[in-house]
Amino acid sequence: MAWNEPGNNGKDQDPWGNRGSGGPNQGPPDLDEALGKLVEKFNGLFGGSGGNGGNGSDGGQQSAPAPSGKLIGVIAVVVAIVWGGMGFYTVDQQERAVVLRLGKFLETVQPGLQWNPPLVDDVTKVNVTAVRNHDHVALMLTKDENIVEVGLSVQYVVSNPKDFLLEVRAPENSLAQATESALRHVVGSSTMDDVLTEGRAVLAEEVQVRLQGYLDDYQNGLEVSKVNIENTTAPSQVQDAFDDVIKAREDEQRVMNEAEAYANGIVPEARGQAQRMMEEASAYREEVVARAEGESTRFTKLLTEYQKAPEVTRERLYIVAMEDVLSNSSKVLVDVEGGNNMMVLPLDQIMSSSSRTSTNTYSGGSTANNADLDQLTNQVIQQINSRTTSSSTRESR
């Protein structure tokens, strides 16, 4: 049976539990009545009284009961649980959290699970391990009044999260301005050659030291880990002239290297020749001294022998001297026994004539062989025999 059909104990009942007097449909109840019933049900769940259930003097309508203190406590507990759950947060290993309580710095929180009262504390996480980069390019005036274009990159990390967030309004902007100041100071104290060539490493170190000093003075919580000089060039307006200067410097260095290589090749050779000449001179000196000492020793021994037997020693010396002289001669002297004449055999002439004869005989042309030597020997023997015979004949007469 529908709720709005008659016959339900003689009364109409709507979905909200209201009973009418049997008249026409009264419509849905107002909002105050619905809220009152909801509060009544909550009180029933937690053991509270249902309020005044009788009909009033105004025609039997029920009055809405007032909320009890237990319901307010439950709502407060729920709100407290939700509020407390909102205060939990996690700080990663590479992060640090800066906590502000009512706008004032409270603490710096380490990694892990943390809790701070929400709506009271303001938590800001900062990554302290990520390496950040700042690029800077500018035209600089050097010590020798030349303009160079220097480009560098600054690598830095956040070392103090509190100072990074609270001490300076814009830490990255402060870093850029400090980089500009440090770079201009260092380049302004250097020459163009140092900036463009071998002084770049020193330039980077000096800029890093000076830049870190500026950041420490500002207390912006940044730490410079590395400064890299990306490029150092002359301005584009004078780049061609600068390239010519660089080329000339490279040619100068190349010529110096070639000269040094040539000197390294010549000087050791000259030193070796000088050492060889010194060694030869020393050897010659030793030879002369040794020969002189040997001659003096030999003369002393000859003198001793001469004093013992003068005639024999004199004859021996004479024979040795003649042997030394005649050993280098091409003539042979033959002493004829029993005569006063001495025969001279010109062996050089005989050998030359024999060589010419042998050359005419053999078209191939070669020097004297064994047959030629035998012929020469026979000629010598014949001449000796003939001269011996003539000498004997003269003596017999």
For each residue, the residues with C-beta under 8 A, 3 or more apart:
1: 5 7 8
2: 5
3: 8 12 13 14 15
4: 12 14 25
5: 1 2 8
6: 10 12 22
7: 1 10
8: 1 3 5 11 12 13
9:
10: 6 7 22
11: 8 19 20 21 22
12: 3 4 6 8 19 20 22 23 25 26
13: 3 8 17 18 19 20
14: 3 4 17 18 20 25 26 28 29
15: 3
16: 28 29 33 34 37
17: 13 14 37
18: 13 14 26 29
19: 11 12 13
20: 11 12 13 14 23 25 26
21: 11
22: 6 10 11 12
23: 12 20 26
24:
25: 4 12 14 20
26: 12 14 18 20 23
27:
28: 14 16
29: 14 16 18 33 34
30: 33 34
31: 34 35
32: 35 36 64
33: 16 29 30 36 37 62 64
34: 16 29 30 31 37 38
35: 31 32 38 39 64
36: 32 33 39 40 62 63 64 65
37: 16 17 33 34 40 41 64
38: 34 35 41 42
39: 35 36 42 43 64 65 66 67 68 71
40: 36 37 43 44 50 51 65
41: 37 38 44 45
42: 38 39 45 46 48 71
43: 39 40 46 47 48 49 50 51 65 68 70 71
44: 40 41 47 48 50
45: 41 42
46: 42 43 68 70 71 74
47: 43 44
48: 42 43 44 68 70
49: 43
50: 40 43 44 53 65
51: 40 43 63 65
52: 62 63 65
53: 50 62
54:
55: 59 60 61 62
56: 59 60 61 62 63
57:
58: 61
59: 55 56
60: 55 56
61: 55 56 58
62: 33 36 52 53 55 56
63: 36 51 52 56
64: 32 33 35 36 37 39
65: 36 39 40 43 50 51 52
66: 39
67: 39 71 72
68: 39 43 46 48 71 72
69: 72 73
70: 43 46 48 73 74
71: 39 42 43 46 67 68 74 75
72: 67 68 69 75 76
73: 69 70 76 77
74: 46 70 71 77 78
75: 71 72 78 79
76: 72 73 79 80
77: 73 74 80 81
78: 74 75 81 82
79: 75 76 82 83
80: 76 77 83 84
81: 77 78 84 85
82: 78 79 85 86
83: 79 80 86 87 117 118 119
84: 80 81 87
85: 81 82 88
86: 82 83 118
87: 83 84 115 116 117 118 121
88: 85 113 114 115
89: 97 113 114 115 116 123
90: 112 113 114
91: 95 96 97 109 110 111 112 114 125
92: 95 111 125
93: 111
94: 111 127 128 129 130
95: 91 92 111 125 126 127 128
96: 91 108 109 110 111 125 126 128 161
97: 89 91 108 109 114 123 124 125 126 161
98: 105 108 109 123 124 125 126 161 162 165 166
99: 105 106 107 108 109 116 121 122 123
100: 103 104 105 106 121 122 123 124
101: 104 106 120 121 122
102: 120
103: 100 122
104: 100 101
105: 98 99 100 162 166
106: 99 100 101 121
107: 99
108: 96 97 98 99 161 162
109: 91 96 97 98 99 114 123
110: 91 96
111: 91 92 93 94 95 96
112: 90 91
113: 88 89 90
114: 88 89 90 91 97 109 123
115: 87 88 89
116: 87 89 99 120 121 123
117: 83 87 120 121
118: 83 86 87 121
119: 83
120: 101 102 116 117
121: 87 99 100 101 106 116 117 118
122: 99 100 101 103
123: 89 97 98 99 100 109 114 116
124: 97 98 100 165
125: 91 92 95 96 97 98
126: 95 96 97 98 158 161 164 165
127: 94 95 130 158
128: 94 95 96 157 158 159 161
129: 94 157
130: 94 127 157
131: 155 156 157 225
132: 155 156 157 158
133: 153 154 155 156
134: 153 154 156 172 175 176 179
135: 151 152 153 154 230
136: 151 152 153 154 176 179 180 183
137: 149 150 151 152
138: 149 150 180 183 184
139: 147 148 149 150 235
140: 147 148 149 150 183 184 187 188 195
141: 145 146 147 187 188
142: 145 146 147 148 187 188 190 191 192 195
143: 188 189 190 191
144: 191 192
145: 141 142
146: 141 142 191 192 234
147: 139 140 141 142 234 235
148: 139 140 142 187 192 195 196 232 233 234 235
149: 137 138 139 140 231 232 233 234 235
150: 137 138 139 140 183 187 195 229 231 232
151: 135 136 137 229 230 231 232
152: 135 136 137 179 183 204 207 227 228 229 230
153: 133 134 135 136 227 228 230
154: 133 134 135 136 175 179 211 224 226 227
155: 131 132 133 224 225 226 227 228
156: 131 132 133 134 175 222 223 224 225
157: 128 129 130 131 132 222 223 225
158: 126 127 128 132 161 164 221 222 223
159: 128 221 222 223
160: 163 164 219 221
161: 96 97 98 108 126 128 158 164 165 221
162: 98 105 108 165 166 167 221
163: 160 166 167 168 219 220 221
164: 126 158 160 161 167 168 171 220 221 222
165: 98 124 126 161 162 221
166: 98 105 162 163
167: 162 163 164 218 219 220 221
168: 163 164 171 174 218 219 220 221
169:
170: 173 174
171: 164 168 174 175 220 221 222
172: 134 175 176
173: 170 176 177
174: 168 170 171 177 178 215 218 220
175: 134 154 156 171 172 178 179 215 220 222
176: 134 136 172 173 179 180
177: 173 174 180 181
178: 174 175 181 182 211 214 215 218
179: 134 136 152 154 175 176 182 183 207 211
180: 136 138 176 177 183 184
181: 177 178 184 185 214
182: 178 179 185 186 207 210 211 214
183: 136 138 140 150 152 179 180 186 187 207
184: 138 140 180 181 187 188
185: 181 182 188 189 210
186: 182 183 189 190 203 206 207 210
187: 140 141 142 148 150 183 184 190 195 203
188: 140 141 142 143 184 185
189: 143 185 186
190: 142 143 186 187 194 195 199 203
191: 142 143 144 146 194 195 199
192: 142 144 146 148 195 196
193: 196 197 199
194: 190 191 197 198 199 202 203
195: 140 142 148 150 187 190 191 192 199 200 203 232
196: 148 192 193 200 232 233 234
197: 193 194 200
198: 194 201
199: 190 191 193 194 195 202 203
200: 195 196 197 203 204 229 232
201: 198 204 205 229
202: 194 199 205 206
203: 186 187 190 194 195 199 200 206 207 229 232
204: 152 200 201 207 208 227 228 229
205: 201 202 208 209 227
206: 186 202 203 209 210
207: 152 179 182 183 186 203 204 210 211 227
208: 204 205 211 212 224 226 227
209: 205 206 212 213
210: 182 185 186 206 207 213 214
211: 154 178 179 182 207 208 214 215 224 227
212: 208 209 215 216 223 224
213: 209 210 216 217
214: 178 181 182 210 211 217 218
215: 174 175 178 211 212 218 220 222 223 224
216: 212 213 219
217: 213 214
218: 167 168 174 178 214 215
219: 160 163 167 168 216
220: 163 164 167 168 171 174 175 215
221: 158 159 160 161 162 163 164 165 167 168 171
222: 156 157 158 159 164 171 175 215
223: 156 157 158 159 212 215
224: 154 155 156 208 211 212 215 227
225: 131 155 156 157
226: 154 155 208
227: 152 153 154 155 204 205 207 208 211 224
228: 152 153 155 204
229: 150 151 152 200 201 203 204 232
230: 135 151 152 153
231: 149 150 151
232: 148 149 150 151 195 196 200 203 229
233: 148 149 196 239 242
234: 146 147 148 149 196 238 239 241 242
235: 139 147 148 149 238 239
236: 239
237:
238: 234 235 241 242
239: 233 234 235 236 242 243
240: 243 244
241: 234 238 244 245
242: 233 234 238 239 245 246
243: 239 240 246 247
244: 240 241 247 248
245: 241 242 248 249
246: 242 243 249 250
247: 243 244 250 251
248: 244 245 251 252
249: 245 246 252 253
250: 246 247 253 254
251: 247 248 254 255
252: 248 249 255 256
253: 249 250 256 257
254: 250 251 257 258
255: 251 252 258 259
256: 252 253 259 260
257: 253 254 260 261
258: 254 255 261 262
259: 255 256 262 263
260: 256 257 263 264
261: 257 258 264 265
262: 258 259 265 266
263: 259 260 266 267
264: 260 261 267 268
265: 261 262 268 269
266: 262 263 269 270
267: 263 264 270 271
268: 264 265 271 272
269: 265 266 272 273
270: 266 267 273 274
271: 267 268 274 275
272: 268 269 275 276
273: 269 270 276 277
274: 270 271 277 278
275: 271 272 278 279
276: 272 273 279 280
277: 273 274 280 281
278: 274 275 281 282
279: 275 276 282 283
280: 276 277 283 284
281: 277 278 284 285
282: 278 279 285 286
283: 279 280 286 287
284: 280 281 287 288
285: 281 282 288 289
286: 282 283 289 290
287: 283 284 290 291
288: 284 285 291 292
289: 285 286 292 293
290: 286 287 293 294
291: 287 288 294 295
292: 288 289 295 296
293: 289 290 296 297
294: 290 291 297 298
295: 291 292 298 299
296: 292 293 299 300
297: 293 294 300 301
298: 294 295 301 302
299: 295 296 302 303
300: 296 297 303 304
301: 297 298 304 305
302: 298 299 305 306 313 317
303: 299 300 306 307
304: 300 301 307 308
305: 301 302 308 309 313
306: 302 303 309 310 313 314
307: 303 304 310
308: 304 305 313
309: 305 306 312 313
310: 306 307 313 314
311: 314 315
312: 309 315 316
313: 302 305 306 308 309 310 316 317
314: 306 310 311 317 318
315: 311 312 318 319
316: 312 313 319 320
317: 302 313 314 320 321
318: 314 315 321 322
319: 315 316 322 323
320: 316 317 323 324
321: 317 318 324 325
322: 318 319 325 326
323: 319 320 326 327
324: 320 321 327 328
325: 321 322 328 329
326: 322 323 329 333
327: 323 324
328: 324 325
329: 325 326
330: 346 347 348
331: 344 345 346 347 348
332: 344 345 347
333: 326 342 343 344 345
334: 342 343 344 345 384
335: 342 343
336: 339 341 342 343 387 388 391
337:
338: 395
339: 336 391 395
340:
341: 336 391
342: 333 334 335 336
343: 333 334 335 336 383 384 387
344: 331 332 333 334
345: 331 332 333 334 350 380 383 384
346: 330 331 349 350
347: 330 331 332 350 351
348: 330 331 351 352
349: 346 352 353
350: 345 346 347 353 354 376 379 380
351: 347 348 354 355 368 376
352: 348 349 355 356
353: 349 350 356 357
354: 350 351 357 358 368 372 375 376
355: 351 352 358 359 367 368 372
356: 352 353 359 360
357: 353 354 360 361
358: 354 355 361 362 366 367 368 369 372
359: 355 356 362 365
360: 356 357
361: 357 358
362: 358 359 365 366
363:
364:
365: 359 362
366: 358 362 369
367: 355 358
368: 351 354 355 358 372 373 376
369: 358 366 372 373
370: 373 374
371: 374 375
372: 354 355 358 368 369 375 376
373: 368 369 370 376 377
374: 370 371 377 378
375: 354 371 372 378 379
376: 350 351 354 368 372 373 379 380
377: 373 374 380 381
378: 374 375 381 382
379: 350 375 376 382 383
380: 345 350 376 377 383 384
381: 377 378 384 385
382: 378 379 385 386
383: 343 345 379 380 386 387
384: 334 343 345 380 381 387 388
385: 381 382 388 389
386: 382 383 389 390
387: 336 343 383 384 390 391
388: 336 384 385 391 392
389: 385 386 392 393
390: 386 387 393 394
391: 336 339 341 387 388 394 395
392: 388 389 395 396
393: 389 390 396 397
394: 390 391 397
395: 338 339 391 392
396: 392 393
397: 393 394
